[in-house]
Amino acid sequence: MRKTTAHGRKLQRLQAHALASRFNSAHASPVGRAVIAKEEVDCVAALMTRMTSVSTRIYFTQDGERDTRLLSHLALVLGVGAETALALALHHPDSKRLHAALRTVVQFSVDGGRWRSSQAKILHEAAQLATEVFLAQPVFGTRAFPGAFELADKVRNGTARMTDVAGPEIYNTGAKA
């Protein structure tokens, strides 16, 4: 059984707040609004910490070097951004770009956690875009944090699989996200 961290439990509570039935009742109470606002601030701080790590390491990691920590940070940032963009607009080019970048990071993990420096600029720009998308709509982004943390843990532990991330099938007109 997977151990859930205190941060993970807090994010799961936040996700529970985001459910439609609870969302309205939580916002109706001043205490509920304060709790949700605090958890959104915590999520923004967590994402910015990961983004800082990505920005400083992405260009300094050597080609072929095994760096599961960098990949897990990228998985978190890109995962949150991709899910936020998907919630905002299913067929938007940013949504597709972020999912493709996330699948690239998961593929690196599946291939042994080896970094490919040829992808540094593309993944850095995607991570910046993911951060911008999240900061534009943090309510949608905070709902994605539990799943993104789970994926980041799988990437760090080397247990991530390509099936952990949705592929292009989610953009089919009849598919639901």
PyMOL CGO cylinders between C-alpha atoms (Angstrom):
from pymol import cmd
from pymol.cgo import CYLINDER

trace = [
    CYLINDER, 0.00, 0.00, 0.00, 1.32, 3.41, -0.93, 0.3, 1, 1, 1, 1, 1, 1,
    CYLINDER, 1.32, 3.41, -0.93, 2.05, 5.76, 1.95, 0.3, 1, 1, 1, 1, 1, 1,
    CYLINDER, 2.05, 5.76, 1.95, 0.36, 9.13, 1.59, 0.3, 1, 1, 1, 1, 1, 1,
    CYLINDER, 0.36, 9.13, 1.59, 2.31, 12.14, 2.77, 0.3, 1, 1, 1, 1, 1, 1,
    CYLINDER, 2.31, 12.14, 2.77, 0.78, 14.97, 4.77, 0.3, 1, 1, 1, 1, 1, 1,
    CYLINDER, 0.78, 14.97, 4.77, 1.09, 17.16, 1.67, 0.3, 1, 1, 1, 1, 1, 1,
    CYLINDER, 1.09, 17.16, 1.67, -0.69, 14.52, -0.40, 0.3, 1, 1, 1, 1, 1, 1,
    CYLINDER, -0.69, 14.52, -0.40, -3.52, 14.28, 2.14, 0.3, 1, 1, 1, 1, 1, 1,
    CYLINDER, -3.52, 14.28, 2.14, -3.90, 18.06, 2.11, 0.3, 1, 1, 1, 1, 1, 1,
    CYLINDER, -3.90, 18.06, 2.11, -4.10, 18.04, -1.65, 0.3, 1, 1, 1, 1, 1, 1,
    CYLINDER, -4.10, 18.04, -1.65, -6.65, 15.24, -1.60, 0.3, 1, 1, 1, 1, 1, 1,
    CYLINDER, -6.65, 15.24, -1.60, -8.78, 17.33, 0.76, 0.3, 1, 1, 1, 1, 1, 1,
    CYLINDER, -8.78, 17.33, 0.76, -8.43, 20.22, -1.66, 0.3, 1, 1, 1, 1, 1, 1,
    CYLINDER, -8.43, 20.22, -1.66, -9.55, 18.01, -4.51, 0.3, 1, 1, 1, 1, 1, 1,
    CYLINDER, -9.55, 18.01, -4.51, -12.56, 16.98, -2.44, 0.3, 1, 1, 1, 1, 1, 1,
    CYLINDER, -12.56, 16.98, -2.44, -13.40, 20.67, -1.98, 0.3, 1, 1, 1, 1, 1, 1,
    CYLINDER, -13.40, 20.67, -1.98, -13.36, 21.10, -5.73, 0.3, 1, 1, 1, 1, 1, 1,
    CYLINDER, -13.36, 21.10, -5.73, -16.19, 18.63, -6.33, 0.3, 1, 1, 1, 1, 1, 1,
    CYLINDER, -16.19, 18.63, -6.33, -19.20, 20.46, -7.64, 0.3, 1, 1, 1, 1, 1, 1,
    CYLINDER, -19.20, 20.46, -7.64, -21.48, 19.70, -4.68, 0.3, 1, 1, 1, 1, 1, 1,
    CYLINDER, -21.48, 19.70, -4.68, -18.90, 20.66, -2.10, 0.3, 1, 1, 1, 1, 1, 1,
    CYLINDER, -18.90, 20.66, -2.10, -17.43, 23.52, -4.10, 0.3, 1, 1, 1, 1, 1, 1,
    CYLINDER, -17.43, 23.52, -4.10, -20.44, 25.76, -3.61, 0.3, 1, 1, 1, 1, 1, 1,
    CYLINDER, -20.44, 25.76, -3.61, -20.88, 24.93, 0.09, 0.3, 1, 1, 1, 1, 1, 1,
    CYLINDER, -20.88, 24.93, 0.09, -17.17, 25.48, 0.82, 0.3, 1, 1, 1, 1, 1, 1,
    CYLINDER, -17.17, 25.48, 0.82, -17.28, 28.89, -0.88, 0.3, 1, 1, 1, 1, 1, 1,
    CYLINDER, -17.28, 28.89, -0.88, -20.46, 29.82, 1.00, 0.3, 1, 1, 1, 1, 1, 1,
    CYLINDER, -20.46, 29.82, 1.00, -18.61, 29.76, 4.31, 0.3, 1, 1, 1, 1, 1, 1,
    CYLINDER, -18.61, 29.76, 4.31, -15.90, 32.31, 5.20, 0.3, 1, 1, 1, 1, 1, 1,
    CYLINDER, -15.90, 32.31, 5.20, -13.89, 29.55, 6.84, 0.3, 1, 1, 1, 1, 1, 1,
    CYLINDER, -13.89, 29.55, 6.84, -14.26, 27.36, 3.75, 0.3, 1, 1, 1, 1, 1, 1,
    CYLINDER, -14.26, 27.36, 3.75, -13.06, 30.16, 1.51, 0.3, 1, 1, 1, 1, 1, 1,
    CYLINDER, -13.06, 30.16, 1.51, -10.07, 30.77, 3.79, 0.3, 1, 1, 1, 1, 1, 1,
    CYLINDER, -10.07, 30.77, 3.79, -9.11, 27.08, 3.78, 0.3, 1, 1, 1, 1, 1, 1,
    CYLINDER, -9.11, 27.08, 3.78, -9.38, 26.87, -0.01, 0.3, 1, 1, 1, 1, 1, 1,
    CYLINDER, -9.38, 26.87, -0.01, -7.38, 30.09, -0.45, 0.3, 1, 1, 1, 1, 1, 1,
    CYLINDER, -7.38, 30.09, -0.45, -4.62, 28.80, 1.88, 0.3, 1, 1, 1, 1, 1, 1,
    CYLINDER, -4.62, 28.80, 1.88, -4.43, 25.50, 0.00, 0.3, 1, 1, 1, 1, 1, 1,
    CYLINDER, -4.43, 25.50, 0.00, -4.24, 27.34, -3.33, 0.3, 1, 1, 1, 1, 1, 1,
    CYLINDER, -4.24, 27.34, -3.33, -1.35, 29.43, -1.97, 0.3, 1, 1, 1, 1, 1, 1,
    CYLINDER, -1.35, 29.43, -1.97, 0.39, 26.23, -0.82, 0.3, 1, 1, 1, 1, 1, 1,
    CYLINDER, 0.39, 26.23, -0.82, -0.05, 24.70, -4.29, 0.3, 1, 1, 1, 1, 1, 1,
    CYLINDER, -0.05, 24.70, -4.29, 1.34, 27.81, -5.97, 0.3, 1, 1, 1, 1, 1, 1,
    CYLINDER, 1.34, 27.81, -5.97, 4.35, 27.74, -3.62, 0.3, 1, 1, 1, 1, 1, 1,
    CYLINDER, 4.35, 27.74, -3.62, 4.95, 24.03, -4.32, 0.3, 1, 1, 1, 1, 1, 1,
    CYLINDER, 4.95, 24.03, -4.32, 4.75, 24.56, -8.08, 0.3, 1, 1, 1, 1, 1, 1,
    CYLINDER, 4.75, 24.56, -8.08, 7.08, 27.58, -8.01, 0.3, 1, 1, 1, 1, 1, 1,
    CYLINDER, 7.08, 27.58, -8.01, 9.62, 25.65, -5.92, 0.3, 1, 1, 1, 1, 1, 1,
    CYLINDER, 9.62, 25.65, -5.92, 9.61, 22.83, -8.48, 0.3, 1, 1, 1, 1, 1, 1,
    CYLINDER, 9.61, 22.83, -8.48, 9.83, 25.30, -11.37, 0.3, 1, 1, 1, 1, 1, 1,
    CYLINDER, 9.83, 25.30, -11.37, 12.87, 26.97, -9.79, 0.3, 1, 1, 1, 1, 1, 1,
    CYLINDER, 12.87, 26.97, -9.79, 14.57, 23.58, -9.55, 0.3, 1, 1, 1, 1, 1, 1,
    CYLINDER, 14.57, 23.58, -9.55, 13.71, 22.82, -13.18, 0.3, 1, 1, 1, 1, 1, 1,
    CYLINDER, 13.71, 22.82, -13.18, 14.95, 26.18, -14.44, 0.3, 1, 1, 1, 1, 1, 1,
    CYLINDER, 14.95, 26.18, -14.44, 18.34, 25.83, -12.77, 0.3, 1, 1, 1, 1, 1, 1,
    CYLINDER, 18.34, 25.83, -12.77, 18.94, 22.15, -13.57, 0.3, 1, 1, 1, 1, 1, 1,
    CYLINDER, 18.94, 22.15, -13.57, 17.47, 21.66, -17.02, 0.3, 1, 1, 1, 1, 1, 1,
    CYLINDER, 17.47, 21.66, -17.02, 20.41, 23.15, -18.92, 0.3, 1, 1, 1, 1, 1, 1,
    CYLINDER, 20.41, 23.15, -18.92, 23.14, 21.85, -16.60, 0.3, 1, 1, 1, 1, 1, 1,
    CYLINDER, 23.14, 21.85, -16.60, 22.24, 18.17, -16.73, 0.3, 1, 1, 1, 1, 1, 1,
    CYLINDER, 22.24, 18.17, -16.73, 24.53, 16.31, -19.11, 0.3, 1, 1, 1, 1, 1, 1,
    CYLINDER, 24.53, 16.31, -19.11, 23.15, 14.34, -22.04, 0.3, 1, 1, 1, 1, 1, 1,
    CYLINDER, 23.15, 14.34, -22.04, 22.55, 10.71, -21.04, 0.3, 1, 1, 1, 1, 1, 1,
    CYLINDER, 22.55, 10.71, -21.04, 22.89, 11.44, -17.32, 0.3, 1, 1, 1, 1, 1, 1,
    CYLINDER, 22.89, 11.44, -17.32, 20.38, 9.67, -15.06, 0.3, 1, 1, 1, 1, 1, 1,
    CYLINDER, 20.38, 9.67, -15.06, 18.44, 12.41, -13.25, 0.3, 1, 1, 1, 1, 1, 1,
    CYLINDER, 18.44, 12.41, -13.25, 15.12, 11.14, -11.93, 0.3, 1, 1, 1, 1, 1, 1,
    CYLINDER, 15.12, 11.14, -11.93, 14.79, 14.16, -9.64, 0.3, 1, 1, 1, 1, 1, 1,
    CYLINDER, 14.79, 14.16, -9.64, 14.75, 16.58, -12.58, 0.3, 1, 1, 1, 1, 1, 1,
    CYLINDER, 14.75, 16.58, -12.58, 12.33, 14.36, -14.45, 0.3, 1, 1, 1, 1, 1, 1,
    CYLINDER, 12.33, 14.36, -14.45, 10.00, 14.14, -11.46, 0.3, 1, 1, 1, 1, 1, 1,
    CYLINDER, 10.00, 14.14, -11.46, 10.01, 17.93, -11.06, 0.3, 1, 1, 1, 1, 1, 1,
    CYLINDER, 10.01, 17.93, -11.06, 9.20, 18.28, -14.76, 0.3, 1, 1, 1, 1, 1, 1,
    CYLINDER, 9.20, 18.28, -14.76, 6.44, 15.67, -14.46, 0.3, 1, 1, 1, 1, 1, 1,
    CYLINDER, 6.44, 15.67, -14.46, 4.81, 17.64, -11.65, 0.3, 1, 1, 1, 1, 1, 1,
    CYLINDER, 4.81, 17.64, -11.65, 5.01, 21.03, -13.36, 0.3, 1, 1, 1, 1, 1, 1,
    CYLINDER, 5.01, 21.03, -13.36, 3.94, 19.73, -16.77, 0.3, 1, 1, 1, 1, 1, 1,
    CYLINDER, 3.94, 19.73, -16.77, 1.26, 17.49, -15.29, 0.3, 1, 1, 1, 1, 1, 1,
    CYLINDER, 1.26, 17.49, -15.29, -0.43, 20.33, -13.44, 0.3, 1, 1, 1, 1, 1, 1,
    CYLINDER, -0.43, 20.33, -13.44, -0.17, 22.62, -16.47, 0.3, 1, 1, 1, 1, 1, 1,
    CYLINDER, -0.17, 22.62, -16.47, -1.44, 19.99, -18.89, 0.3, 1, 1, 1, 1, 1, 1,
    CYLINDER, -1.44, 19.99, -18.89, -4.46, 19.14, -16.76, 0.3, 1, 1, 1, 1, 1, 1,
    CYLINDER, -4.46, 19.14, -16.76, -5.25, 22.81, -16.19, 0.3, 1, 1, 1, 1, 1, 1,
    CYLINDER, -5.25, 22.81, -16.19, -5.02, 23.56, -19.92, 0.3, 1, 1, 1, 1, 1, 1,
    CYLINDER, -5.02, 23.56, -19.92, -7.16, 20.51, -20.68, 0.3, 1, 1, 1, 1, 1, 1,
    CYLINDER, -7.16, 20.51, -20.68, -9.82, 21.70, -18.23, 0.3, 1, 1, 1, 1, 1, 1,
    CYLINDER, -9.82, 21.70, -18.23, -9.83, 25.16, -19.82, 0.3, 1, 1, 1, 1, 1, 1,
    CYLINDER, -9.83, 25.16, -19.82, -9.92, 24.19, -23.49, 0.3, 1, 1, 1, 1, 1, 1,
    CYLINDER, -9.92, 24.19, -23.49, -9.77, 20.63, -24.77, 0.3, 1, 1, 1, 1, 1, 1,
    CYLINDER, -9.77, 20.63, -24.77, -8.49, 21.34, -28.28, 0.3, 1, 1, 1, 1, 1, 1,
    CYLINDER, -8.49, 21.34, -28.28, -6.28, 24.33, -27.51, 0.3, 1, 1, 1, 1, 1, 1,
    CYLINDER, -6.28, 24.33, -27.51, -2.74, 24.01, -28.92, 0.3, 1, 1, 1, 1, 1, 1,
    CYLINDER, -2.74, 24.01, -28.92, -1.25, 24.71, -25.45, 0.3, 1, 1, 1, 1, 1, 1,
    CYLINDER, -1.25, 24.71, -25.45, -3.12, 21.73, -24.03, 0.3, 1, 1, 1, 1, 1, 1,
    CYLINDER, -3.12, 21.73, -24.03, -1.78, 19.43, -26.73, 0.3, 1, 1, 1, 1, 1, 1,
    CYLINDER, -1.78, 19.43, -26.73, 1.74, 20.85, -26.41, 0.3, 1, 1, 1, 1, 1, 1,
    CYLINDER, 1.74, 20.85, -26.41, 1.82, 20.33, -22.63, 0.3, 1, 1, 1, 1, 1, 1,
    CYLINDER, 1.82, 20.33, -22.63, 0.51, 16.76, -22.87, 0.3, 1, 1, 1, 1, 1, 1,
    CYLINDER, 0.51, 16.76, -22.87, 3.14, 15.97, -25.52, 0.3, 1, 1, 1, 1, 1, 1,
    CYLINDER, 3.14, 15.97, -25.52, 5.89, 17.40, -23.29, 0.3, 1, 1, 1, 1, 1, 1,
    CYLINDER, 5.89, 17.40, -23.29, 4.60, 15.39, -20.33, 0.3, 1, 1, 1, 1, 1, 1,
    CYLINDER, 4.60, 15.39, -20.33, 4.60, 12.21, -22.41, 0.3, 1, 1, 1, 1, 1, 1,
    CYLINDER, 4.60, 12.21, -22.41, 8.20, 13.00, -23.43, 0.3, 1, 1, 1, 1, 1, 1,
    CYLINDER, 8.20, 13.00, -23.43, 9.24, 13.24, -19.77, 0.3, 1, 1, 1, 1, 1, 1,
    CYLINDER, 9.24, 13.24, -19.77, 7.48, 9.96, -18.95, 0.3, 1, 1, 1, 1, 1, 1,
    CYLINDER, 7.48, 9.96, -18.95, 9.22, 8.34, -21.94, 0.3, 1, 1, 1, 1, 1, 1,
    CYLINDER, 9.22, 8.34, -21.94, 12.59, 9.50, -20.53, 0.3, 1, 1, 1, 1, 1, 1,
    CYLINDER, 12.59, 9.50, -20.53, 11.63, 7.85, -17.24, 0.3, 1, 1, 1, 1, 1, 1,
    CYLINDER, 11.63, 7.85, -17.24, 10.59, 4.62, -18.95, 0.3, 1, 1, 1, 1, 1, 1,
    CYLINDER, 10.59, 4.62, -18.95, 13.91, 4.63, -20.82, 0.3, 1, 1, 1, 1, 1, 1,
    CYLINDER, 13.91, 4.63, -20.82, 15.84, 4.50, -17.55, 0.3, 1, 1, 1, 1, 1, 1,
    CYLINDER, 15.84, 4.50, -17.55, 15.58, 8.08, -16.33, 0.3, 1, 1, 1, 1, 1, 1,
    CYLINDER, 15.58, 8.08, -16.33, 18.19, 9.32, -18.79, 0.3, 1, 1, 1, 1, 1, 1,
    CYLINDER, 18.19, 9.32, -18.79, 18.14, 13.00, -19.70, 0.3, 1, 1, 1, 1, 1, 1,
    CYLINDER, 18.14, 13.00, -19.70, 18.33, 14.10, -23.32, 0.3, 1, 1, 1, 1, 1, 1,
    CYLINDER, 18.33, 14.10, -23.32, 19.81, 17.57, -23.50, 0.3, 1, 1, 1, 1, 1, 1,
    CYLINDER, 19.81, 17.57, -23.50, 18.50, 18.05, -27.03, 0.3, 1, 1, 1, 1, 1, 1,
    CYLINDER, 18.50, 18.05, -27.03, 15.04, 18.42, -25.47, 0.3, 1, 1, 1, 1, 1, 1,
    CYLINDER, 15.04, 18.42, -25.47, 16.10, 20.95, -22.79, 0.3, 1, 1, 1, 1, 1, 1,
    CYLINDER, 16.10, 20.95, -22.79, 14.87, 24.10, -24.50, 0.3, 1, 1, 1, 1, 1, 1,
    CYLINDER, 14.87, 24.10, -24.50, 11.56, 22.57, -25.59, 0.3, 1, 1, 1, 1, 1, 1,
    CYLINDER, 11.56, 22.57, -25.59, 10.82, 21.14, -22.14, 0.3, 1, 1, 1, 1, 1, 1,
    CYLINDER, 10.82, 21.14, -22.14, 11.89, 24.34, -20.38, 0.3, 1, 1, 1, 1, 1, 1,
    CYLINDER, 11.89, 24.34, -20.38, 9.54, 26.40, -22.54, 0.3, 1, 1, 1, 1, 1, 1,
    CYLINDER, 9.54, 26.40, -22.54, 6.76, 23.88, -21.93, 0.3, 1, 1, 1, 1, 1, 1,
    CYLINDER, 6.76, 23.88, -21.93, 7.37, 24.08, -18.17, 0.3, 1, 1, 1, 1, 1, 1,
    CYLINDER, 7.37, 24.08, -18.17, 7.18, 27.87, -18.31, 0.3, 1, 1, 1, 1, 1, 1,
    CYLINDER, 7.18, 27.87, -18.31, 3.93, 27.62, -20.27, 0.3, 1, 1, 1, 1, 1, 1,
    CYLINDER, 3.93, 27.62, -20.27, 2.57, 25.13, -17.73, 0.3, 1, 1, 1, 1, 1, 1,
    CYLINDER, 2.57, 25.13, -17.73, 3.35, 27.55, -14.91, 0.3, 1, 1, 1, 1, 1, 1,
    CYLINDER, 3.35, 27.55, -14.91, 1.65, 30.42, -16.75, 0.3, 1, 1, 1, 1, 1, 1,
    CYLINDER, 1.65, 30.42, -16.75, -1.45, 28.32, -17.42, 0.3, 1, 1, 1, 1, 1, 1,
    CYLINDER, -1.45, 28.32, -17.42, -1.61, 27.26, -13.77, 0.3, 1, 1, 1, 1, 1, 1,
    CYLINDER, -1.61, 27.26, -13.77, -1.17, 30.79, -12.45, 0.3, 1, 1, 1, 1, 1, 1,
    CYLINDER, -1.17, 30.79, -12.45, -3.90, 32.05, -14.79, 0.3, 1, 1, 1, 1, 1, 1,
    CYLINDER, -3.90, 32.05, -14.79, -6.41, 29.54, -13.36, 0.3, 1, 1, 1, 1, 1, 1,
    CYLINDER, -6.41, 29.54, -13.36, -5.14, 28.14, -10.03, 0.3, 1, 1, 1, 1, 1, 1,
    CYLINDER, -5.14, 28.14, -10.03, -8.56, 26.74, -9.10, 0.3, 1, 1, 1, 1, 1, 1,
    CYLINDER, -8.56, 26.74, -9.10, -8.37, 24.25, -11.97, 0.3, 1, 1, 1, 1, 1, 1,
    CYLINDER, -8.37, 24.25, -11.97, -4.70, 23.58, -11.30, 0.3, 1, 1, 1, 1, 1, 1,
    CYLINDER, -4.70, 23.58, -11.30, -5.12, 22.70, -7.63, 0.3, 1, 1, 1, 1, 1, 1,
    CYLINDER, -5.12, 22.70, -7.63, -7.50, 19.91, -8.61, 0.3, 1, 1, 1, 1, 1, 1,
    CYLINDER, -7.50, 19.91, -8.61, -4.70, 18.32, -10.65, 0.3, 1, 1, 1, 1, 1, 1,
    CYLINDER, -4.70, 18.32, -10.65, -2.07, 18.33, -7.90, 0.3, 1, 1, 1, 1, 1, 1,
    CYLINDER, -2.07, 18.33, -7.90, -2.79, 14.91, -6.30, 0.3, 1, 1, 1, 1, 1, 1,
    CYLINDER, -2.79, 14.91, -6.30, -2.51, 13.11, -9.65, 0.3, 1, 1, 1, 1, 1, 1,
    CYLINDER, -2.51, 13.11, -9.65, 0.55, 15.14, -10.65, 0.3, 1, 1, 1, 1, 1, 1,
    CYLINDER, 0.55, 15.14, -10.65, 2.30, 14.33, -7.36, 0.3, 1, 1, 1, 1, 1, 1,
    CYLINDER, 2.30, 14.33, -7.36, 1.51, 10.65, -7.85, 0.3, 1, 1, 1, 1, 1, 1,
    CYLINDER, 1.51, 10.65, -7.85, 2.97, 10.72, -11.37, 0.3, 1, 1, 1, 1, 1, 1,
    CYLINDER, 2.97, 10.72, -11.37, 6.05, 12.62, -10.15, 0.3, 1, 1, 1, 1, 1, 1,
    CYLINDER, 6.05, 12.62, -10.15, 6.60, 9.94, -7.47, 0.3, 1, 1, 1, 1, 1, 1,
    CYLINDER, 6.60, 9.94, -7.47, 6.35, 7.21, -10.11, 0.3, 1, 1, 1, 1, 1, 1,
    CYLINDER, 6.35, 7.21, -10.11, 8.87, 9.04, -12.30, 0.3, 1, 1, 1, 1, 1, 1,
    CYLINDER, 8.87, 9.04, -12.30, 11.26, 9.50, -9.36, 0.3, 1, 1, 1, 1, 1, 1,
    CYLINDER, 11.26, 9.50, -9.36, 10.96, 5.81, -8.40, 0.3, 1, 1, 1, 1, 1, 1,
    CYLINDER, 10.96, 5.81, -8.40, 11.29, 4.60, -12.00, 0.3, 1, 1, 1, 1, 1, 1,
    CYLINDER, 11.29, 4.60, -12.00, 7.85, 2.94, -11.99, 0.3, 1, 1, 1, 1, 1, 1,
    CYLINDER, 7.85, 2.94, -11.99, 6.09, 5.31, -14.42, 0.3, 1, 1, 1, 1, 1, 1,
    CYLINDER, 6.09, 5.31, -14.42, 4.55, 3.79, -17.53, 0.3, 1, 1, 1, 1, 1, 1,
    CYLINDER, 4.55, 3.79, -17.53, 3.34, 5.47, -20.69, 0.3, 1, 1, 1, 1, 1, 1,
    CYLINDER, 3.34, 5.47, -20.69, -0.21, 4.43, -19.78, 0.3, 1, 1, 1, 1, 1, 1,
    CYLINDER, -0.21, 4.43, -19.78, 0.00, 6.75, -16.74, 0.3, 1, 1, 1, 1, 1, 1,
    CYLINDER, 0.00, 6.75, -16.74, -0.42, 9.73, -19.09, 0.3, 1, 1, 1, 1, 1, 1,
    CYLINDER, -0.42, 9.73, -19.09, -3.27, 10.12, -21.54, 0.3, 1, 1, 1, 1, 1, 1,
    CYLINDER, -3.27, 10.12, -21.54, -2.27, 10.10, -25.16, 0.3, 1, 1, 1, 1, 1, 1,
    CYLINDER, -2.27, 10.10, -25.16, -3.73, 11.77, -28.24, 0.3, 1, 1, 1, 1, 1, 1,
    CYLINDER, -3.73, 11.77, -28.24, -6.93, 9.74, -27.84, 0.3, 1, 1, 1, 1, 1, 1,
    CYLINDER, -6.93, 9.74, -27.84, -8.23, 12.33, -25.35, 0.3, 1, 1, 1, 1, 1, 1,
    CYLINDER, -8.23, 12.33, -25.35, -8.46, 14.86, -28.18, 0.3, 1, 1, 1, 1, 1, 1,
    CYLINDER, -8.46, 14.86, -28.18, -10.86, 12.75, -30.23, 0.3, 1, 1, 1, 1, 1, 1,
    CYLINDER, -10.86, 12.75, -30.23, -14.15, 14.59, -30.62, 0.3, 1, 1, 1, 1, 1, 1,
    CYLINDER, -14.15, 14.59, -30.62, -16.20, 11.87, -28.92, 0.3, 1, 1, 1, 1, 1, 1,
    CYLINDER, -16.20, 11.87, -28.92, -13.82, 11.25, -25.99, 0.3, 1, 1, 1, 1, 1, 1,
    CYLINDER, -13.82, 11.25, -25.99, -14.33, 12.70, -22.54, 0.3, 1, 1, 1, 1, 1, 1,
    CYLINDER, -14.33, 12.70, -22.54, -11.38, 13.99, -20.52, 0.3, 1, 1, 1, 1, 1, 1,
]
cmd.load_cgo(trace, "trace")
